[in-house]
């Protein structure tokens, strides 16, 4: 479903698209479920800066 839009974004801006999923940990707070994406995002930011 998102494949075409992600490819278009990558072509236009040169960066990858990431999904951050969260779960509700309390009434007012959410927790990132897929924490490995944080490292991937950091690596992508570094790659784009170079």
mmCIF entry with sequence, helices, sheets and N, C-alpha, C, O atoms, coordinates in Angstrom:
data_MODEL
# 
_entry.id   MODEL 
# 
_entity.id                         1 
_entity.type                       polymer 
_entity.pdbx_number_of_molecules   1 
# 
_entity_poly.entity_id                      1 
_entity_poly.type                           'polypeptide(L)' 
_entity_poly.nstd_linkage                   no 
_entity_poly.nstd_monomer                   no 
_entity_poly.pdbx_seq_one_letter_code       
;(UNK)(UNK)(UNK)(UNK)(UNK)(UNK)(UNK)(UNK)(UNK)(UNK)(UNK)(UNK)(UNK)(UNK)(UNK)(UNK)
(UNK)(UNK)(UNK)(UNK)(UNK)(UNK)(UNK)(UNK)(UNK)(UNK)(UNK)(UNK)(UNK)(UNK)(UNK)(UNK)
(UNK)(UNK)(UNK)(UNK)(UNK)(UNK)(UNK)(UNK)(UNK)(UNK)(UNK)(UNK)(UNK)(UNK)(UNK)(UNK)
(UNK)(UNK)
;
_entity_poly.pdbx_seq_one_letter_code_can   XXXXXXXXXXXXXXXXXXXXXXXXXXXXXXXXXXXXXXXXXXXXXXXXXX 
_entity_poly.pdbx_strand_id                 A 
# 
loop_
_entity_poly_seq.entity_id 
_entity_poly_seq.num 
_entity_poly_seq.mon_id 
_entity_poly_seq.hetero 
1 1  UNK n 
1 2  UNK n 
1 3  UNK n 
1 4  UNK n 
1 5  UNK n 
1 6  UNK n 
1 7  UNK n 
1 8  UNK n 
1 9  UNK n 
1 10 UNK n 
1 11 UNK n 
1 12 UNK n 
1 13 UNK n 
1 14 UNK n 
1 15 UNK n 
1 16 UNK n 
1 17 UNK n 
1 18 UNK n 
1 19 UNK n 
1 20 UNK n 
1 21 UNK n 
1 22 UNK n 
1 23 UNK n 
1 24 UNK n 
1 25 UNK n 
1 26 UNK n 
1 27 UNK n 
1 28 UNK n 
1 29 UNK n 
1 30 UNK n 
1 31 UNK n 
1 32 UNK n 
1 33 UNK n 
1 34 UNK n 
1 35 UNK n 
1 36 UNK n 
1 37 UNK n 
1 38 UNK n 
1 39 UNK n 
1 40 UNK n 
1 41 UNK n 
1 42 UNK n 
1 43 UNK n 
1 44 UNK n 
1 45 UNK n 
1 46 UNK n 
1 47 UNK n 
1 48 UNK n 
1 49 UNK n 
1 50 UNK n 
# 
_struct_asym.id          A 
_struct_asym.entity_id   1 
# 
loop_
_struct_conf.conf_type_id 
_struct_conf.id 
_struct_conf.pdbx_PDB_helix_id 
_struct_conf.beg_label_comp_id 
_struct_conf.beg_label_asym_id 
_struct_conf.beg_label_seq_id 
_struct_conf.pdbx_beg_PDB_ins_code 
_struct_conf.end_label_comp_id 
_struct_conf.end_label_asym_id 
_struct_conf.end_label_seq_id 
_struct_conf.pdbx_end_PDB_ins_code 
_struct_conf.beg_auth_comp_id 
_struct_conf.beg_auth_asym_id 
_struct_conf.beg_auth_seq_id 
_struct_conf.end_auth_comp_id 
_struct_conf.end_auth_asym_id 
_struct_conf.end_auth_seq_id 
_struct_conf.pdbx_PDB_helix_class 
_struct_conf.details 
_struct_conf.pdbx_PDB_helix_length 
HELX_P HELX_P1 AA1 UNK A 3  ? UNK A 13 ? UNK A 3  UNK A 13 1 ? 11 
HELX_P HELX_P2 AA2 UNK A 36 ? UNK A 49 ? UNK A 36 UNK A 49 1 ? 14 
# 
_struct_conf_type.id          HELX_P 
_struct_conf_type.criteria    ? 
_struct_conf_type.reference   ? 
# 
_struct_sheet.id               AA1 
_struct_sheet.type             ? 
_struct_sheet.number_strands   2 
_struct_sheet.details          ? 
# 
_struct_sheet_order.sheet_id     AA1 
_struct_sheet_order.range_id_1   1 
_struct_sheet_order.range_id_2   2 
_struct_sheet_order.offset       ? 
_struct_sheet_order.sense        anti-parallel 
# 
loop_
_struct_sheet_range.sheet_id 
_struct_sheet_range.id 
_struct_sheet_range.beg_label_comp_id 
_struct_sheet_range.beg_label_asym_id 
_struct_sheet_range.beg_label_seq_id 
_struct_sheet_range.pdbx_beg_PDB_ins_code 
_struct_sheet_range.end_label_comp_id 
_struct_sheet_range.end_label_asym_id 
_struct_sheet_range.end_label_seq_id 
_struct_sheet_range.pdbx_end_PDB_ins_code 
_struct_sheet_range.beg_auth_comp_id 
_struct_sheet_range.beg_auth_asym_id 
_struct_sheet_range.beg_auth_seq_id 
_struct_sheet_range.end_auth_comp_id 
_struct_sheet_range.end_auth_asym_id 
_struct_sheet_range.end_auth_seq_id 
AA1 1 UNK A 22 ? UNK A 24 ? UNK A 22 UNK A 24 
AA1 2 UNK A 30 ? UNK A 32 ? UNK A 30 UNK A 32 
# 
loop_
_atom_site.group_PDB 
_atom_site.id 
_atom_site.type_symbol 
_atom_site.label_atom_id 
_atom_site.label_alt_id 
_atom_site.label_comp_id 
_atom_site.label_asym_id 
_atom_site.label_entity_id 
_atom_site.label_seq_id 
_atom_site.pdbx_PDB_ins_code 
_atom_site.Cartn_x 
_atom_site.Cartn_y 
_atom_site.Cartn_z 
_atom_site.occupancy 
_atom_site.B_iso_or_equiv 
_atom_site.pdbx_formal_charge 
_atom_site.auth_seq_id 
_atom_site.auth_comp_id 
_atom_site.auth_asym_id 
_atom_site.auth_atom_id 
_atom_site.pdbx_PDB_model_num 
ATOM 1   N N  . UNK A 1 1  ? 0.808  -1.188 0.000  1.00 0.00 ? 1  UNK A N  1 
ATOM 2   C CA . UNK A 1 1  ? 0.000  0.000  0.000  1.00 0.00 ? 1  UNK A CA 1 
ATOM 3   C C  . UNK A 1 1  ? 0.866  1.272  0.000  1.00 0.00 ? 1  UNK A C  1 
ATOM 4   O O  . UNK A 1 1  ? 0.541  2.244  -0.682 1.00 0.00 ? 1  UNK A O  1 
ATOM 5   N N  . UNK A 1 2  ? 1.936  1.261  0.745  1.00 0.00 ? 2  UNK A N  1 
ATOM 6   C CA . UNK A 1 2  ? 2.784  2.450  0.862  1.00 0.00 ? 2  UNK A CA 1 
ATOM 7   C C  . UNK A 1 2  ? 3.981  2.423  -0.088 1.00 0.00 ? 2  UNK A C  1 
ATOM 8   O O  . UNK A 1 2  ? 4.700  3.414  -0.214 1.00 0.00 ? 2  UNK A O  1 
ATOM 9   N N  . UNK A 1 3  ? 4.187  1.311  -0.739 1.00 0.00 ? 3  UNK A N  1 
ATOM 10  C CA . UNK A 1 3  ? 5.402  1.118  -1.534 1.00 0.00 ? 3  UNK A CA 1 
ATOM 11  C C  . UNK A 1 3  ? 5.626  2.221  -2.571 1.00 0.00 ? 3  UNK A C  1 
ATOM 12  O O  . UNK A 1 3  ? 6.739  2.731  -2.693 1.00 0.00 ? 3  UNK A O  1 
ATOM 13  N N  . UNK A 1 4  ? 4.601  2.588  -3.307 1.00 0.00 ? 4  UNK A N  1 
ATOM 14  C CA . UNK A 1 4  ? 4.740  3.601  -4.359 1.00 0.00 ? 4  UNK A CA 1 
ATOM 15  C C  . UNK A 1 4  ? 5.070  4.956  -3.754 1.00 0.00 ? 4  UNK A C  1 
ATOM 16  O O  . UNK A 1 4  ? 5.956  5.657  -4.243 1.00 0.00 ? 4  UNK A O  1 
ATOM 17  N N  . UNK A 1 5  ? 4.367  5.326  -2.702 1.00 0.00 ? 5  UNK A N  1 
ATOM 18  C CA . UNK A 1 5  ? 4.624  6.624  -2.069 1.00 0.00 ? 5  UNK A CA 1 
ATOM 19  C C  . UNK A 1 5  ? 6.005  6.683  -1.439 1.00 0.00 ? 5  UNK A C  1 
ATOM 20  O O  . UNK A 1 5  ? 6.658  7.725  -1.487 1.00 0.00 ? 5  UNK A O  1 
ATOM 21  N N  . UNK A 1 6  ? 6.459  5.592  -0.854 1.00 0.00 ? 6  UNK A N  1 
ATOM 22  C CA . UNK A 1 6  ? 7.795  5.564  -0.253 1.00 0.00 ? 6  UNK A CA 1 
ATOM 23  C C  . UNK A 1 6  ? 8.865  5.701  -1.330 1.00 0.00 ? 6  UNK A C  1 
ATOM 24  O O  . UNK A 1 6  ? 9.838  6.434  -1.155 1.00 0.00 ? 6  UNK A O  1 
ATOM 25  N N  . UNK A 1 7  ? 8.687  5.004  -2.427 1.00 0.00 ? 7  UNK A N  1 
ATOM 26  C CA . UNK A 1 7  ? 9.651  5.098  -3.531 1.00 0.00 ? 7  UNK A CA 1 
ATOM 27  C C  . UNK A 1 7  ? 9.697  6.524  -4.073 1.00 0.00 ? 7  UNK A C  1 
ATOM 28  O O  . UNK A 1 7  ? 10.772 7.040  -4.381 1.00 0.00 ? 7  UNK A O  1 
ATOM 29  N N  . UNK A 1 8  ? 8.550  7.149  -4.188 1.00 0.00 ? 8  UNK A N  1 
ATOM 30  C CA . UNK A 1 8  ? 8.482  8.538  -4.671 1.00 0.00 ? 8  UNK A CA 1 
ATOM 31  C C  . UNK A 1 8  ? 9.204  9.471  -3.696 1.00 0.00 ? 8  UNK A C  1 
ATOM 32  O O  . UNK A 1 8  ? 9.958  10.347 -4.120 1.00 0.00 ? 8  UNK A O  1 
ATOM 33  N N  . UNK A 1 9  ? 8.979  9.289  -2.406 1.00 0.00 ? 9  UNK A N  1 
ATOM 34  C CA . UNK A 1 9  ? 9.638  10.105 -1.388 1.00 0.00 ? 9  UNK A CA 1 
ATOM 35  C C  . UNK A 1 9  ? 11.149 9.925  -1.456 1.00 0.00 ? 9  UNK A C  1 
ATOM 36  O O  . UNK A 1 9  ? 11.897 10.903 -1.446 1.00 0.00 ? 9  UNK A O  1 
ATOM 37  N N  . UNK A 1 10 ? 11.597 8.667  -1.525 1.00 0.00 ? 10 UNK A N  1 
ATOM 38  C CA . UNK A 1 10 ? 13.036 8.398  -1.578 1.00 0.00 ? 10 UNK A CA 1 
ATOM 39  C C  . UNK A 1 10 ? 13.672 9.024  -2.806 1.00 0.00 ? 10 UNK A C  1 
ATOM 40  O O  . UNK A 1 10 ? 14.776 9.563  -2.731 1.00 0.00 ? 10 UNK A O  1 
ATOM 41  N N  . UNK A 1 11 ? 12.978 8.953  -3.937 1.00 0.00 ? 11 UNK A N  1 
ATOM 42  C CA . UNK A 1 11 ? 13.510 9.534  -5.169 1.00 0.00 ? 11 UNK A CA 1 
ATOM 43  C C  . UNK A 1 11 ? 13.569 11.055 -5.068 1.00 0.00 ? 11 UNK A C  1 
ATOM 44  O O  . UNK A 1 11 ? 14.546 11.671 -5.494 1.00 0.00 ? 11 UNK A O  1 
ATOM 45  N N  . UNK A 1 12 ? 12.534 11.654 -4.510 1.00 0.00 ? 12 UNK A N  1 
ATOM 46  C CA . UNK A 1 12 ? 12.454 13.110 -4.444 1.00 0.00 ? 12 UNK A CA 1 
ATOM 47  C C  . UNK A 1 12 ? 13.374 13.712 -3.383 1.00 0.00 ? 12 UNK A C  1 
ATOM 48  O O  . UNK A 1 12 ? 14.000 14.746 -3.619 1.00 0.00 ? 12 UNK A O  1 
ATOM 49  N N  . UNK A 1 13 ? 13.460 13.068 -2.213 1.00 0.00 ? 13 UNK A N  1 
ATOM 50  C CA . UNK A 1 13 ? 14.196 13.653 -1.097 1.00 0.00 ? 13 UNK A CA 1 
ATOM 51  C C  . UNK A 1 13 ? 15.485 12.915 -0.751 1.00 0.00 ? 13 UNK A C  1 
ATOM 52  O O  . UNK A 1 13 ? 16.318 13.455 -0.024 1.00 0.00 ? 13 UNK A O  1 
ATOM 53  N N  . UNK A 1 14 ? 15.669 11.698 -1.253 1.00 0.00 ? 14 UNK A N  1 
ATOM 54  C CA . UNK A 1 14 ? 16.895 10.949 -1.016 1.00 0.00 ? 14 UNK A CA 1 
ATOM 55  C C  . UNK A 1 14 ? 16.976 10.243 0.324  1.00 0.00 ? 14 UNK A C  1 
ATOM 56  O O  . UNK A 1 14 ? 18.012 9.669  0.660  1.00 0.00 ? 14 UNK A O  1 
ATOM 57  N N  . UNK A 1 15 ? 15.899 10.278 1.093  1.00 0.00 ? 15 UNK A N  1 
ATOM 58  C CA . UNK A 1 15 ? 15.894 9.635  2.401  1.00 0.00 ? 15 UNK A CA 1 
ATOM 59  C C  . UNK A 1 15 ? 14.874 8.520  2.482  1.00 0.00 ? 15 UNK A C  1 
ATOM 60  O O  . UNK A 1 15 ? 13.924 8.461  1.702  1.00 0.00 ? 15 UNK A O  1 
ATOM 61  N N  . UNK A 1 16 ? 15.087 7.648  3.431  1.00 0.00 ? 16 UNK A N  1 
ATOM 62  C CA . UNK A 1 16 ? 14.188 6.518  3.632  1.00 0.00 ? 16 UNK A CA 1 
ATOM 63  C C  . UNK A 1 16 ? 12.987 6.931  4.475  1.00 0.00 ? 16 UNK A C  1 
ATOM 64  O O  . UNK A 1 16 ? 13.014 7.948  5.169  1.00 0.00 ? 16 UNK A O  1 
ATOM 65  N N  . UNK A 1 17 ? 11.943 6.126  4.399  1.00 0.00 ? 17 UNK A N  1 
ATOM 66  C CA . UNK A 1 17 ? 10.733 6.329  5.191  1.00 0.00 ? 17 UNK A CA 1 
ATOM 67  C C  . UNK A 1 17 ? 10.697 5.275  6.291  1.00 0.00 ? 17 UNK A C  1 
ATOM 68  O O  . UNK A 1 17 ? 10.976 4.101  6.047  1.00 0.00 ? 17 UNK A O  1 
ATOM 69  N N  . UNK A 1 18 ? 10.356 5.698  7.491  1.00 0.00 ? 18 UNK A N  1 
ATOM 70  C CA . UNK A 1 18 ? 10.299 4.785  8.626  1.00 0.00 ? 18 UNK A CA 1 
ATOM 71  C C  . UNK A 1 18 ? 8.924  4.845  9.276  1.00 0.00 ? 18 UNK A C  1 
ATOM 72  O O  . UNK A 1 18 ? 8.262  5.882  9.273  1.00 0.00 ? 18 UNK A O  1 
ATOM 73  N N  . UNK A 1 19 ? 8.511  3.721  9.830  1.00 0.00 ? 19 UNK A N  1 
ATOM 74  C CA . UNK A 1 19 ? 7.290  3.663  10.616 1.00 0.00 ? 19 UNK A CA 1 
ATOM 75  C C  . UNK A 1 19 ? 7.679  3.525  12.079 1.00 0.00 ? 19 UNK A C  1 
ATOM 76  O O  . UNK A 1 19 ? 8.475  2.658  12.440 1.00 0.00 ? 19 UNK A O  1 
ATOM 77  N N  . UNK A 1 20 ? 7.119  4.375  12.908 1.00 0.00 ? 20 UNK A N  1 
ATOM 78  C CA . UNK A 1 20 ? 7.317  4.277  14.345 1.00 0.00 ? 20 UNK A CA 1 
ATOM 79  C C  . UNK A 1 20 ? 5.970  3.866  14.935 1.00 0.00 ? 20 UNK A C  1 
ATOM 80  O O  . UNK A 1 20 ? 4.982  4.594  14.834 1.00 0.00 ? 20 UNK A O  1 
ATOM 81  N N  . UNK A 1 21 ? 5.953  2.697  15.546 1.00 0.00 ? 21 UNK A N  1 
ATOM 82  C CA . UNK A 1 21 ? 4.735  2.183  16.162 1.00 0.00 ? 21 UNK A CA 1 
ATOM 83  C C  . UNK A 1 21 ? 4.816  2.396  17.662 1.00 0.00 ? 21 UNK A C  1 
ATOM 84  O O  . UNK A 1 21 ? 5.866  2.202  18.275 1.00 0.00 ? 21 UNK A O  1 
ATOM 85  N N  . UNK A 1 22 ? 3.694  2.798  18.245 1.00 0.00 ? 22 UNK A N  1 
ATOM 86  C CA . UNK A 1 22 ? 3.674  3.012  19.685 1.00 0.00 ? 22 UNK A CA 1 
ATOM 87  C C  . UNK A 1 22 ? 2.530  2.230  20.319 1.00 0.00 ? 22 UNK A C  1 
ATOM 88  O O  . UNK A 1 22 ? 1.539  1.888  19.673 1.00 0.00 ? 22 UNK A O  1 
ATOM 89  N N  . UNK A 1 23 ? 2.706  1.968  21.586 1.00 0.00 ? 23 UNK A N  1 
ATOM 90  C CA . UNK A 1 23 ? 1.670  1.319  22.377 1.00 0.00 ? 23 UNK A CA 1 
ATOM 91  C C  . UNK A 1 23 ? 1.362  2.211  23.568 1.00 0.00 ? 23 UNK A C  1 
ATOM 92  O O  . UNK A 1 23 ? 2.225  2.947  24.048 1.00 0.00 ? 23 UNK A O  1 
ATOM 93  N N  . UNK A 1 24 ? 0.171  2.140  24.021 1.00 0.00 ? 24 UNK A N  1 
ATOM 94  C CA . UNK A 1 24 ? -0.237 2.944  25.161 1.00 0.00 ? 24 UNK A CA 1 
ATOM 95  C C  . UNK A 1 24 ? 0.268  2.283  26.442 1.00 0.00 ? 24 UNK A C  1 
ATOM 96  O O  . UNK A 1 24 ? -0.106 1.150  26.747 1.00 0.00 ? 24 UNK A O  1 
ATOM 97  N N  . UNK A 1 25 ? 1.112  2.983  27.184 1.00 0.00 ? 25 UNK A N  1 
ATOM 98  C CA . UNK A 1 25 ? 1.668  2.408  28.405 1.00 0.00 ? 25 UNK A CA 1 
ATOM 99  C C  . UNK A 1 25 ? 0.939  2.906  29.650 1.00 0.00 ? 25 UNK A C  1 
ATOM 100 O O  . UNK A 1 25 ? 0.984  2.270  30.703 1.00 0.00 ? 25 UNK A O  1 
ATOM 101 N N  . UNK A 1 26 ? 0.274  4.037  29.519 1.00 0.00 ? 26 UNK A N  1 
ATOM 102 C CA . UNK A 1 26 ? -0.566 4.563  30.601 1.00 0.00 ? 26 UNK A CA 1 
ATOM 103 C C  . UNK A 1 26 ? -1.592 5.481  29.951 1.00 0.00 ? 26 UNK A C  1 
ATOM 104 O O  . UNK A 1 26 ? -1.626 5.609  28.727 1.00 0.00 ? 26 UNK A O  1 
ATOM 105 N N  . UNK A 1 27 ? -2.407 6.105  30.744 1.00 0.00 ? 27 UNK A N  1 
ATOM 106 C CA . UNK A 1 27 ? -3.445 6.973  30.181 1.00 0.00 ? 27 UNK A CA 1 
ATOM 107 C C  . UNK A 1 27 ? -2.881 8.130  29.375 1.00 0.00 ? 27 UNK A C  1 
ATOM 108 O O  . UNK A 1 27 ? -3.490 8.553  28.392 1.00 0.00 ? 27 UNK A O  1 
ATOM 109 N N  . UNK A 1 28 ? -1.746 8.639  29.770 1.00 0.00 ? 28 UNK A N  1 
ATOM 110 C CA . UNK A 1 28 ? -1.202 9.834  29.118 1.00 0.00 ? 28 UNK A CA 1 
ATOM 111 C C  . UNK A 1 28 ? 0.103  9.580  28.380 1.00 0.00 ? 28 UNK A C  1 
ATOM 112 O O  . UNK A 1 28 ? 0.646  10.497 27.764 1.00 0.00 ? 28 UNK A O  1 
ATOM 113 N N  . UNK A 1 29 ? 0.611  8.372  28.427 1.00 0.00 ? 29 UNK A N  1 
ATOM 114 C CA . UNK A 1 29 ? 1.935  8.114  27.867 1.00 0.00 ? 29 UNK A CA 1 
ATOM 115 C C  . UNK A 1 29 ? 1.900  6.956  26.882 1.00 0.00 ? 29 UNK A C  1 
ATOM 116 O O  . UNK A 1 29 ? 1.200  5.963  27.081 1.00 0.00 ? 29 UNK A O  1 
ATOM 117 N N  . UNK A 1 30 ? 2.679  7.110  25.808 1.00 0.00 ? 30 UNK A N  1 
ATOM 118 C CA . UNK A 1 30 ? 2.847  6.039  24.842 1.00 0.00 ? 30 UNK A CA 1 
ATOM 119 C C  . UNK A 1 30 ? 4.313  5.632  24.814 1.00 0.00 ? 30 UNK A C  1 
ATOM 120 O O  . UNK A 1 30 ? 5.195  6.439  25.106 1.00 0.00 ? 30 UNK A O  1 
ATOM 121 N N  . UNK A 1 31 ? 4.565  4.387  24.463 1.00 0.00 ? 31 UNK A N  1 
ATOM 122 C CA . UNK A 1 31 ? 5.915  3.848  24.391 1.00 0.00 ? 31 UNK A CA 1 
ATOM 123 C C  . UNK A 1 31 ? 6.157  3.355  22.972 1.00 0.00 ? 31 UNK A C  1 
ATOM 124 O O  . UNK A 1 31 ? 5.284  2.737  22.362 1.00 0.00 ? 31 UNK A O  1 
ATOM 125 N N  . UNK A 1 32 ? 7.346  3.631  22.453 1.00 0.00 ? 32 UNK A N  1 
ATOM 126 C CA . UNK A 1 32 ? 7.696  3.138  21.118 1.00 0.00 ? 32 UNK A CA 1 
ATOM 127 C C  . UNK A 1 32 ? 7.819  1.626  21.167 1.00 0.00 ? 32 UNK A C  1 
ATOM 128 O O  . UNK A 1 32 ? 8.573  1.077  21.971 1.00 0.00 ? 32 UNK A O  1 
ATOM 129 N N  . UNK A 1 33 ? 7.069  0.960  20.298 1.00 0.00 ? 33 UNK A N  1 
ATOM 130 C CA . UNK A 1 33 ? 7.047  -0.503 20.260 1.00 0.00 ? 33 UNK A CA 1 
ATOM 131 C C  . UNK A 1 33 ? 8.250  -1.056 19.509 1.00 0.00 ? 33 UNK A C  1 
ATOM 132 O O  . UNK A 1 33 ? 8.893  -1.994 19.978 1.00 0.00 ? 33 UNK A O  1 
ATOM 133 N N  . UNK A 1 34 ? 8.558  -0.487 18.352 1.00 0.00 ? 34 UNK A N  1 
ATOM 134 C CA . UNK A 1 34 ? 9.656  -0.963 17.522 1.00 0.00 ? 34 UNK A CA 1 
ATOM 135 C C  . UNK A 1 34 ? 10.897 -0.078 17.730 1.00 0.00 ? 34 UNK A C  1 
ATOM 136 O O  . UNK A 1 34 ? 11.270 0.705  16.856 1.00 0.00 ? 34 UNK A O  1 
ATOM 137 N N  . UNK A 1 35 ? 11.512 -0.220 18.882 1.00 0.00 ? 35 UNK A N  1 
ATOM 138 C CA . UNK A 1 35 ? 12.623 0.657  19.260 1.00 0.00 ? 35 UNK A CA 1 
ATOM 139 C C  . UNK A 1 35 ? 13.829 0.559  18.326 1.00 0.00 ? 35 UNK A C  1 
ATOM 140 O O  . UNK A 1 35 ? 14.642 1.483  18.276 1.00 0.00 ? 35 UNK A O  1 
ATOM 141 N N  . UNK A 1 36 ? 13.959 -0.538 17.590 1.00 0.00 ? 36 UNK A N  1 
ATOM 142 C CA . UNK A 1 36 ? 15.097 -0.673 16.671 1.00 0.00 ? 36 UNK A CA 1 
ATOM 143 C C  . UNK A 1 36 ? 15.063 0.397  15.582 1.00 0.00 ? 36 UNK A C  1 
ATOM 144 O O  . UNK A 1 36 ? 16.096 0.714  14.993 1.00 0.00 ? 36 UNK A O  1 
ATOM 145 N N  . UNK A 1 37 ? 13.895 0.950  15.315 1.00 0.00 ? 37 UNK A N  1 
ATOM 146 C CA . UNK A 1 37 ? 13.775 1.975  14.279 1.00 0.00 ? 37 UNK A CA 1 
ATOM 147 C C  . UNK A 1 37 ? 14.523 3.251  14.670 1.00 0.00 ? 37 UNK A C  1 
ATOM 148 O O  . UNK A 1 37 ? 14.935 4.008  13.792 1.00 0.00 ? 37 UNK A O  1 
ATOM 149 N N  . UNK A 1 38 ? 14.703 3.500  15.940 1.00 0.00 ? 38 UNK A N  1 
ATOM 150 C CA . UNK A 1 38 ? 15.410 4.704  16.386 1.00 0.00 ? 38 UNK A CA 1 
ATOM 151 C C  . UNK A 1 38 ? 16.843 4.698  15.866 1.00 0.00 ? 38 UNK A C  1 
ATOM 152 O O  . UNK A 1 38 ? 17.329 5.710  15.361 1.00 0.00 ? 38 UNK A O  1 
ATOM 153 N N  . UNK A 1 39 ? 17.516 3.560  15.989 1.00 0.00 ? 39 UNK A N  1 
ATOM 154 C CA . UNK A 1 39 ? 18.890 3.449  15.491 1.00 0.00 ? 39 UNK A CA 1 
ATOM 155 C C  . UNK A 1 39 ? 18.918 3.600  13.968 1.00 0.00 ? 39 UNK A C  1 
ATOM 156 O O  . UNK A 1 39 ? 19.821 4.235  13.424 1.00 0.00 ? 39 UNK A O  1 
ATOM 157 N N  . UNK A 1 40 ? 17.952 3.029  13.294 1.00 0.00 ? 40 UNK A N  1 
ATOM 158 C CA . UNK A 1 40 ? 17.887 3.142  11.834 1.00 0.00 ? 40 UNK A CA 1 
ATOM 159 C C  . UNK A 1 40 ? 17.689 4.596  11.407 1.00 0.00 ? 40 UNK A C  1 
ATOM 160 O O  . UNK A 1 40 ? 18.297 5.049  10.437 1.00 0.00 ? 40 UNK A O  1 
ATOM 161 N N  . UNK A 1 41 ? 16.856 5.312  12.117 1.00 0.00 ? 41 UNK A N  1 
ATOM 162 C CA . UNK A 1 41 ? 16.618 6.724  11.805 1.00 0.00 ? 41 UNK A CA 1 
ATOM 163 C C  . UNK A 1 41 ? 17.890 7.533  12.041 1.00 0.00 ? 41 UNK A C  1 
ATOM 164 O O  . UNK A 1 41 ? 18.254 8.380  11.224 1.00 0.00 ? 41 UNK A O  1 
ATOM 165 N N  . UNK A 1 42 ? 18.562 7.270  13.157 1.00 0.00 ? 42 UNK A N  1 
ATOM 166 C CA . UNK A 1 42 ? 19.821 7.979  13.435 1.00 0.00 ? 42 UNK A CA 1 
ATOM 167 C C  . UNK A 1 42 ? 20.847 7.726  12.334 1.00 0.00 ? 42 UNK A C  1 
ATOM 168 O O  . UNK A 1 42 ? 21.512 8.652  11.870 1.00 0.00 ? 42 UNK A O  1 
ATOM 169 N N  . UNK A 1 43 ? 20.968 6.471  11.922 1.00 0.00 ? 43 UNK A N  1 
ATOM 170 C CA . UNK A 1 43 ? 21.913 6.125  10.848 1.00 0.00 ? 43 UNK A CA 1 
ATOM 171 C C  . UNK A 1 43 ? 21.543 6.813  9.540  1.00 0.00 ? 43 UNK A C  1 
ATOM 172 O O  . UNK A 1 43 ? 22.420 7.235  8.787  1.00 0.00 ? 43 UNK A O  1 
ATOM 173 N N  . UNK A 1 44 ? 20.271 6.923  9.274  1.00 0.00 ? 44 UNK A N  1 
ATOM 174 C CA . UNK A 1 44 ? 19.822 7.597  8.045  1.00 0.00 ? 44 UNK A CA 1 
ATOM 175 C C  . UNK A 1 44 ? 20.122 9.078  8.096  1.00 0.00 ? 44 UNK A C  1 
ATOM 176 O O  . UNK A 1 44 ? 20.507 9.661  7.083  1.00 0.00 ? 44 UNK A O  1 
ATOM 177 N N  . UNK A 1 45 ? 19.959 9.693  9.233  1.00 0.00 ? 45 UNK A N  1 
ATOM 178 C CA . UNK A 1 45 ? 20.291 11.116 9.386  1.00 0.00 ? 45 UNK A CA 1 
ATOM 179 C C  . UNK A 1 45 ? 21.775 11.338 9.144  1.00 0.00 ? 45 UNK A C  1 
ATOM 180 O O  . UNK A 1 45 ? 22.159 12.275 8.445  1.00 0.00 ? 45 UNK A O  1 
ATOM 181 N N  . UNK A 1 46 ? 22.603 10.490 9.712  1.00 0.00 ? 46 UNK A N  1 
ATOM 182 C CA . UNK A 1 46 ? 24.051 10.596 9.496  1.00 0.00 ? 46 UNK A CA 1 
ATOM 183 C C  . UNK A 1 46 ? 24.380 10.418 8.014  1.00 0.00 ? 46 UNK A C  1 
ATOM 184 O O  . UNK A 1 46 ? 25.188 11.164 7.463  1.00 0.00 ? 46 UNK A O  1 
ATOM 185 N N  . UNK A 1 47 ? 23.761 9.442  7.378  1.00 0.00 ? 47 UNK A N  1 
ATOM 186 C CA . UNK A 1 47 ? 24.005 9.191  5.952  1.00 0.00 ? 47 UNK A CA 1 
ATOM 187 C C  . UNK A 1 47 ? 23.616 10.400 5.127  1.00 0.00 ? 47 UNK A C  1 
ATOM 188 O O  . UNK A 1 47 ? 24.338 10.765 4.199  1.00 0.00 ? 47 UNK A O  1 
ATOM 189 N N  . UNK A 1 48 ? 22.506 11.025 5.434  1.00 0.00 ? 48 UNK A N  1 
ATOM 190 C CA . UNK A 1 48 ? 22.038 12.179 4.664  1.00 0.00 ? 48 UNK A CA 1 
ATOM 191 C C  . UNK A 1 48 ? 22.904 13.410 4.879  1.00 0.00 ? 48 UNK A C  1 
ATOM 192 O O  . UNK A 1 48 ? 23.005 14.258 3.993  1.00 0.00 ? 48 UNK A O  1 
ATOM 193 N N  . UNK A 1 49 ? 23.529 13.516 6.044  1.00 0.00 ? 49 UNK A N  1 
ATOM 194 C CA . UNK A 1 49 ? 24.402 14.664 6.318  1.00 0.00 ? 49 UNK A CA 1 
ATOM 195 C C  . UNK A 1 49 ? 25.711 14.576 5.526  1.00 0.00 ? 49 UNK A C  1 
ATOM 196 O O  . UNK A 1 49 ? 26.310 15.601 5.201  1.00 0.00 ? 49 UNK A O  1 
ATOM 197 N N  . UNK A 1 50 ? 26.148 13.367 5.219  1.00 0.00 ? 50 UNK A N  1 
ATOM 198 C CA . UNK A 1 50 ? 27.422 13.171 4.504  1.00 0.00 ? 50 UNK A CA 1 
ATOM 199 C C  . UNK A 1 50 ? 27.337 13.499 3.040  1.00 0.00 ? 50 UNK A C  1 
ATOM 200 O O  . UNK A 1 50 ? 28.329 13.380 2.321  1.00 0.00 ? 50 UNK A O  1 
# 
